[in-house]
Amino acid sequence: MTTPSERLIEVQALRHEIAGRCVMDVPAFSAGRGEHTLLIGPSGSGKTTLINVITGLITPTSGEVRIDGEPMSALPPARRDQLRRRTIGVVFQTLRLISALTVRQNLSLAQSLALGRPEPAIIEDLIGRVGLAHRADARPRELSHGEGQRAAIARALCARPAIVVADEPTSALDDANALAMADLLLGAAEATGATLLIATHDNRLRDRFPRTLALSAPQVTA
């Protein structure tokens, strides 16, 4: 059983509302070091909202999120950014690659921001592992959506974060590449001791994860 000192992600009584309507309600959730979780649920259940709250991109209406013991949900924006950059690698649903930079340069910048310096050997290894060695000098607009997702996964992993959070990372991939990307995320997390949290509709990933957190759409009250 995970003890409080081992928990990298802790969620308590978390709720978020938009225009008075509840869009996410999570009573409790925690994940320890090296503990991987598949976050599942139908559209409208709050998966992306929970991802954004855990990573400190939005402030919940109520409740608390702690990341590696620090109160992410209560920190001012600049300190949230520092905590996220230091602790969390994020694969966004919209990818958010910098359009003016090549794949290699996107990874180098992400490493420099997180670690203070680039580590070219790790960058080249990751680019090869996601099957983009021949596209390393391409810019995001020159990539297919599937290639862009693979580049975003490599960027999230390049700084060896303690937590890797991914929002629908395999949605544009065929069966073989979807499972390969899941295995890449799992393998990299296992190698570094990272905690992995993946939000998805993709039922192809269920067999890869022994632990799931199922969200349901919040009840609408009259």
C-alpha positions in Angstrom: 0.0 0.0 0.0 1.3 3.5 -0.9 2.2 5.6 2.1 1.9 9.4 2.2 5.7 9.9 1.9 5.7 7.8 -1.3 2.8 9.6 -3.0 3.7 11.8 -6.0 0.1 12.7 -6.8 -2.5 13.3 -4.1 -6.0 14.5 -4.8 -8.6 15.2 -2.1 -12.3 16.4 -2.6 -11.5 17.8 -6.0 -14.3 19.6 -7.8 -14.3 22.1 -10.7 -17.2 24.1 -12.0 -17.7 26.3 -15.1 -20.5 28.8 -15.1 -22.0 27.1 -12.0 -22.0 23.6 -13.7 -19.8 20.8 -12.3 -17.5 19.4 -14.9 -15.3 17.3 -12.7 -15.7 15.6 -9.4 -13.0 13.4 -7.9 -13.4 12.6 -4.2 -9.9 11.0 -3.8 -7.0 9.7 -5.8 -3.3 9.1 -5.2 -0.4 7.6 -7.2 2.9 6.5 -5.8 6.3 6.4 -7.4 6.4 4.1 -10.3 2.6 3.5 -10.1 0.9 3.7 -13.5 -2.8 4.6 -13.9 -5.1 4.7 -16.9 -7.7 7.5 -16.5 -10.8 6.5 -18.3 -14.4 7.7 -18.8 -16.9 9.0 -21.3 -16.8 12.4 -22.9 -17.8 15.0 -20.3 -16.5 13.0 -17.4 -13.7 15.5 -16.7 -10.6 13.6 -17.7 -8.9 16.6 -19.4 -10.0 18.9 -16.6 -8.4 16.6 -14.1 -5.2 16.5 -16.1 -5.2 20.3 -16.3 -5.8 20.6 -12.5 -3.1 18.0 -11.6 -0.6 19.8 -13.8 -1.5 23.2 -12.4 -2.8 24.7 -15.6 -6.2 25.5 -14.0 -7.3 26.1 -10.4 -10.0 23.8 -9.1 -13.2 25.3 -7.6 -12.5 23.3 -4.5 -10.3 20.6 -3.2 -6.6 20.0 -3.2 -3.9 18.6 -5.4 -0.4 17.9 -4.0 2.5 17.0 -6.3 5.5 15.4 -4.6 4.2 16.8 -1.3 3.8 20.4 -2.6 0.3 22.0 -2.8 0.1 22.5 -6.6 -3.5 23.8 -6.4 -2.6 26.5 -3.8 0.7 27.8 -5.4 0.9 31.1 -7.3 1.3 30.7 -11.1 5.0 31.2 -11.2 5.7 28.5 -8.6 3.2 26.2 -10.3 5.2 26.6 -13.5 8.4 25.8 -11.7 6.9 22.7 -10.0 5.5 21.4 -13.3 8.7 22.0 -15.2 10.7 20.3 -12.5 8.4 17.3 -11.9 5.9 16.7 -14.7 6.3 15.8 -18.4 3.0 16.5 -20.2 1.7 15.2 -23.5 -1.1 17.6 -24.4 -4.1 16.6 -26.6 -3.3 19.5 -28.8 0.5 18.7 -28.8 1.7 22.3 -28.3 4.9 21.8 -30.2 6.6 25.1 -31.0 6.0 25.7 -34.7 9.2 27.6 -35.4 11.4 24.8 -34.0 12.3 21.4 -35.5 11.5 18.2 -33.6 15.1 18.1 -32.3 15.0 21.7 -31.2 11.6 21.2 -29.4 13.2 18.5 -27.3 16.3 20.5 -26.7 14.4 23.5 -25.5 12.2 21.3 -23.2 15.3 19.7 -21.7 17.0 23.1 -21.2 14.0 24.5 -19.4 13.7 21.5 -17.1 17.3 20.6 -16.5 19.2 23.8 -17.3 21.0 22.2 -20.2 20.3 20.0 -23.2 21.5 16.4 -23.3 21.9 15.5 -27.0 22.4 11.8 -26.5 19.1 11.4 -24.7 17.3 13.5 -27.3 18.7 11.4 -30.2 17.8 8.2 -28.4 14.2 9.2 -27.8 13.8 10.5 -31.4 14.9 7.2 -32.7 12.8 5.2 -30.2 9.6 7.0 -31.4 10.5 6.4 -35.0 11.2 9.9 -36.0 15.0 9.8 -36.7 14.2 10.7 -40.4 12.0 13.6 -39.3 14.2 15.1 -36.6 14.8 18.3 -38.6 11.2 18.7 -39.6 9.0 21.4 -38.1 5.6 20.6 -36.6 3.6 21.8 -39.7 5.5 19.2 -41.8 4.5 16.3 -39.6 1.4 14.1 -39.8 -0.8 14.2 -36.7 0.5 10.8 -35.7 4.1 11.9 -36.1 3.3 15.0 -34.1 2.0 12.9 -31.2 5.1 10.8 -31.2 7.2 14.0 -31.1 5.1 15.3 -28.2 5.6 12.0 -26.3 9.4 12.2 -26.8 9.4 15.8 -25.6 7.5 14.9 -22.4 10.1 12.1 -21.7 13.3 13.9 -22.5 13.8 15.6 -19.1 13.2 12.3 -17.2 10.3 13.7 -15.2 9.1 12.1 -12.0 5.5 12.2 -13.4 4.4 11.7 -17.0 0.9 12.9 -17.8 -0.6 12.2 -21.2 -4.0 13.3 -22.6 -5.2 11.0 -25.4 -1.6 10.3 -26.6 -2.6 7.5 -29.0 -5.8 8.9 -30.5 -4.3 9.4 -34.0 -2.3 6.2 -34.1 -3.1 2.9 -35.7 -3.2 -0.3 -33.6 0.5 -1.1 -33.9 1.8 2.4 -33.3 -0.7 3.0 -30.4 0.5 -0.1 -28.6 4.1 0.8 -29.4 3.6 4.3 -27.9 2.0 2.8 -24.8 4.9 0.5 -24.4 7.4 3.4 -24.9 5.7 5.4 -22.2 5.5 2.4 -19.9 9.1 1.4 -20.6 10.5 4.9 -20.1 8.6 5.3 -16.9 9.8 1.9 -15.6 13.4 2.8 -16.5 13.3 6.1 -14.6 10.9 5.2 -11.8 8.4 7.7 -13.0 4.7 7.7 -12.3 2.5 7.5 -15.4 -1.0 8.9 -15.8 -2.8 8.5 -19.1 -6.2 9.9 -19.9 -7.9 8.2 -22.8 -10.9 6.9 -24.6 -8.6 4.3 -26.2 -9.7 0.8 -25.1 -6.7 -0.7 -26.8 -4.6 0.5 -23.8 -6.6 -1.3 -21.1 -4.6 -4.5 -21.1 -1.3 -2.5 -20.7 -2.4 -1.0 -17.4 -3.3 -3.0 -14.2 -4.7 0.1 -12.5 -7.5 2.4 -13.7 -9.3 5.4 -12.4 -12.8 5.5 -13.9 -14.6 8.9 -14.0 -18.3 9.3 -14.7 -20.0 12.5 -15.9 -21.0 14.7 -12.9 -24.7 14.6 -12.1 -26.6 17.6 -13.2 -28.9 19.0 -10.5 -32.0 21.0 -11.2 
